[in-house]
Amino acid sequence: MYGKTALALGELLLLYLYKNVSTFDILRWCLNNYKNLEEVVMQVVDNQKIVSLEYVMSLDDGKIIDSTQGEPFVFLFGAGEIFPKLEEGIKGMAEGEEKDIVLEPEDAFGEYDPEAVQTIPQQYFGDETPVVGMQYYAHFEEGNEIPFFVKEVKDGNVTIDFNHPFAGHKIRFHVKIAAVRDASPEELEHGHAHHN
């Protein structure tokens, strides 16, 4: 629908250039088609927009690690809800447009830090038996929680890893802009999209 509107306007401007229509004719056409013209201009990803994003996220070897699976991720653009470099990559995209974006490790889940791997006595888990591959949380007096993963349980000791599982990996996104709309005053005030 938007493409036809833009095409019609383009044809009208060509006629104007060849003196077949007047500026009055163009103005009258624009007024009659104001709603469609507004939609053509507004359906672009930018600040203060609510974006519905479909994506497939994969590692460098092609292994898919996350996907919206037909249920778009809806967010307020510019509110810091997605990776900054991913946000940068989709800015200016139009509704329905698709794109491939690759993030370097430092722009995604960070570089892998060997010093973030530690071995602690199993007794720190109390009565709970740690399971390799499971995520747990370290609790600090300040109230902070930091996630970690169990890498190995051996001889009464547990090797834990504070790195994100995808740290050190390039992350590939195939994205599609499912929808774009203006954020409401309430959404801008609250800093996130409201799901009706």
C-alpha positions as CSV (number, residue, x, y, z in Angstrom):
1,M,0.0,0.0,0.0
2,Y,2.8,2.4,1.0
3,G,4.8,1.6,-2.1
4,K,1.8,2.5,-4.4
5,T,1.4,5.8,-2.6
6,A,5.0,6.7,-3.0
7,L,5.0,5.6,-6.7
8,A,1.9,7.8,-7.3
9,L,3.6,10.8,-5.7
10,G,6.7,10.2,-7.8
11,E,4.7,10.1,-11.0
12,L,3.0,13.3,-10.0
13,L,6.3,15.0,-9.5
14,L,7.5,13.9,-12.9
15,L,4.5,15.4,-14.5
16,Y,5.2,18.6,-12.6
17,L,8.7,18.6,-14.0
18,Y,7.3,18.3,-17.5
19,K,4.8,21.1,-16.8
20,N,1.8,18.8,-17.1
21,V,0.5,19.6,-13.7
22,S,0.5,22.6,-11.4
23,T,1.8,23.0,-7.9
24,F,-1.8,23.4,-6.9
25,D,-2.5,19.9,-8.3
26,I,0.4,18.5,-6.2
27,L,-0.8,20.2,-3.1
28,R,-4.3,19.0,-3.5
29,W,-3.1,15.4,-4.1
30,C,-0.9,15.6,-0.9
31,L,-3.8,16.8,1.2
32,N,-6.1,14.0,-0.1
33,N,-3.4,11.4,0.6
34,Y,-2.0,12.9,3.8
35,K,-2.6,9.8,6.0
36,N,-0.8,7.5,3.6
37,L,2.1,9.9,3.2
38,E,2.4,10.2,6.9
39,E,2.6,6.4,7.2
40,V,5.3,6.3,4.5
41,V,7.4,8.7,6.4
42,M,6.8,7.4,9.9
43,Q,7.4,3.6,9.4
44,V,11.2,3.8,10.0
45,V,13.1,2.6,13.1
46,D,14.3,5.6,15.1
47,N,14.3,7.1,18.6
48,Q,10.9,7.3,20.3
49,K,9.5,4.5,18.2
50,I,8.1,1.2,19.3
51,V,9.7,-1.6,17.2
52,S,8.5,-5.1,16.7
53,L,11.6,-7.1,15.8
54,E,11.8,-10.6,14.5
55,Y,15.2,-12.2,14.7
56,V,17.3,-15.4,14.6
57,M,20.4,-15.3,16.6
58,S,23.2,-17.7,15.9
59,L,26.9,-18.4,16.5
60,D,29.6,-18.2,13.9
61,D,29.2,-21.9,13.1
62,G,25.6,-21.3,12.3
63,K,24.2,-22.9,15.5
64,I,20.9,-21.1,16.4
65,I,20.9,-20.0,20.0
66,D,17.8,-17.9,20.1
67,S,14.8,-16.9,17.9
68,T,11.6,-15.0,18.2
69,Q,9.8,-17.9,16.4
70,G,7.0,-15.7,15.0
71,E,6.5,-13.7,18.2
72,P,8.3,-10.4,17.7
73,F,10.3,-8.8,20.4
74,V,8.6,-5.4,21.1
75,F,10.7,-2.6,22.5
76,L,11.2,1.1,22.8
77,F,14.1,2.0,20.5
78,G,16.8,4.0,22.2
79,A,16.0,2.7,25.7
80,G,18.9,0.3,25.9
81,E,16.8,-2.9,25.7
82,I,19.0,-4.5,23.1
83,F,22.8,-4.5,22.3
84,P,23.8,-1.0,21.3
85,K,25.5,-2.2,18.1
86,L,22.4,-4.1,17.1
87,E,20.3,-1.1,17.7
88,E,22.7,0.9,15.6
89,G,22.4,-1.7,12.8
90,I,18.6,-1.5,12.6
91,K,18.3,2.2,12.9
92,G,16.6,3.6,9.7
93,M,15.2,0.3,8.6
94,A,11.7,0.3,7.3
95,E,8.8,-1.9,8.2
96,G,9.1,-5.3,6.4
97,E,12.9,-4.8,5.8
98,E,15.3,-7.6,6.6
99,K,19.0,-7.5,7.3
100,D,22.0,-9.6,8.5
101,I,24.0,-8.1,11.3
102,V,27.2,-9.5,12.9
103,L,28.3,-8.4,16.4
104,E,31.9,-8.8,17.6
105,P,32.3,-10.4,21.0
106,E,32.9,-7.1,22.7
107,D,29.7,-5.8,21.3
108,A,27.7,-8.8,22.4
109,F,28.4,-11.0,25.4
110,G,31.9,-9.8,26.0
111,E,35.3,-11.4,25.5
112,Y,36.1,-14.6,27.4
113,D,38.0,-13.9,30.7
114,P,40.0,-16.9,32.0
115,E,40.2,-15.3,35.4
116,A,36.4,-15.5,35.7
117,V,36.8,-19.3,36.1
118,Q,37.3,-20.3,39.8
119,T,37.3,-23.5,41.8
120,I,35.5,-23.5,45.2
121,P,34.7,-26.1,47.8
122,Q,31.4,-27.9,47.2
123,Q,30.4,-27.1,50.7
124,Y,29.5,-23.6,49.6
125,F,26.5,-25.1,47.9
126,G,25.2,-26.4,51.2
127,D,22.7,-29.3,50.9
128,E,22.3,-28.6,47.2
129,T,24.2,-30.8,44.7
130,P,25.7,-28.7,42.0
131,V,24.9,-29.8,38.4
132,V,27.3,-29.3,35.5
133,G,25.9,-26.8,33.0
134,M,23.4,-25.3,35.4
135,Q,23.2,-21.6,36.2
136,Y,23.4,-20.4,39.8
137,Y,23.7,-17.0,41.4
138,A,26.3,-15.7,43.8
139,H,24.7,-13.4,46.4
140,F,26.7,-10.5,47.9
141,E,26.0,-8.4,51.1
142,E,25.2,-5.4,49.0
143,G,22.3,-7.3,47.5
144,N,23.9,-7.9,44.2
145,E,23.5,-11.2,42.3
146,I,25.9,-12.4,39.7
147,P,25.1,-15.5,37.6
148,F,27.6,-18.3,37.1
149,F,27.7,-21.7,35.5
150,V,29.0,-24.9,36.9
151,K,31.7,-26.4,34.7
152,E,33.0,-29.4,36.7
153,V,32.3,-31.2,40.0
154,K,35.2,-33.3,41.2
155,D,36.8,-34.4,44.5
156,G,34.7,-32.2,46.6
157,N,35.4,-29.1,44.5
158,V,33.3,-27.2,42.0
159,T,34.7,-25.3,39.1
160,I,32.5,-22.3,38.3
161,D,32.5,-19.9,35.4
162,F,31.3,-16.3,35.6
163,N,31.6,-15.8,31.9
164,H,28.5,-15.7,29.8
165,P,28.1,-19.0,27.9
166,F,28.5,-17.1,24.6
167,A,31.4,-14.9,25.8
168,G,34.1,-14.8,23.2
169,H,31.8,-15.5,20.3
170,K,30.7,-13.4,17.3
171,I,26.9,-13.3,17.3
172,R,25.0,-13.2,14.1
173,F,21.5,-11.8,13.8
174,H,19.1,-12.1,10.9
175,V,16.5,-9.4,11.7
176,K,13.2,-8.3,10.2
177,I,11.3,-5.2,11.2
178,A,7.7,-6.5,11.7
179,A,6.2,-3.2,12.7
180,V,7.1,0.3,13.8
181,R,4.9,2.9,15.5
182,D,5.2,6.0,17.6
183,A,5.7,5.5,21.3
184,S,2.9,6.9,23.4
185,P,3.7,9.6,26.0
186,E,3.2,6.9,28.8
187,E,5.7,4.6,27.1
188,L,8.2,7.3,26.7
189,E,7.8,8.2,30.4
190,H,8.1,4.6,31.6
191,G,11.0,3.8,29.2
192,H,9.5,0.7,27.7
193,A,6.8,-0.6,25.4
194,H,3.3,-1.3,26.7
195,H,1.8,-4.6,25.5
196,N,-1.9,-4.3,25.0
